[in-house]
């Protein structure tokens, strides 16, 4: 899952189409490719936020 970290200066040299392609390539659509410990942390954070959503003050 480790990928290159792109610098702003590198992105600025790319065309909008190249930037879009780079972004699209970075989106993970298969959870089987995600490290299990990372996926577990994300799930725990999401469950915590959902549990806290019921306690939020109305706007």
N, C-alpha and C positions, 0 to 999 in steps of 0.2 A: 504494500500500500504506500510505501515511501515514494514520493515523487519529487521532482525538481522544484525548488522554490524559485519562482521567477521574480526578478527585480523589476521595479517600476521602470527603470531605464530600458530594460529588455522589452517589456510590454509596449513601451512607447514607440519602439522601432517597428512593431508589427502592424499590419493592416487590421482594420476592424474584423475582417473575415478570419484572419489568423488568430486574433484574440478570441473570437467566438469559438473557433475550432478547438483552441487550447482549453477553454472553459468547458465545452461539451465533453472533451476527452477526460476531464478531471472528475466528472460526476460519476459516482459509484451507483450502479443500478442492481448489482448482484451482491446481496448481503453475505453470501458465502465467501466473498473475497475480503471481507472486513475482519480484522483480528477479533476473536471472541471477547477479549478483555475490553477492547474499545467499545464494542457493541453493547456489552453489559453496562459500562459507565453511562453511555448515552441513554439506554433504557431506564436506568435508575434516575437520572436527571429528569427525564420526561415524566416518569411516574411521580416524582416529587413535585413537579410543576402542576401536574393534573390534580394531585391531592390538595395542593395549596390554592388551586383555582376556586374551589368551593368556599374558601375563606376570604376571598377578595372583596373589598368594599365596593358596593355598586357605584357606578359613575353617574 
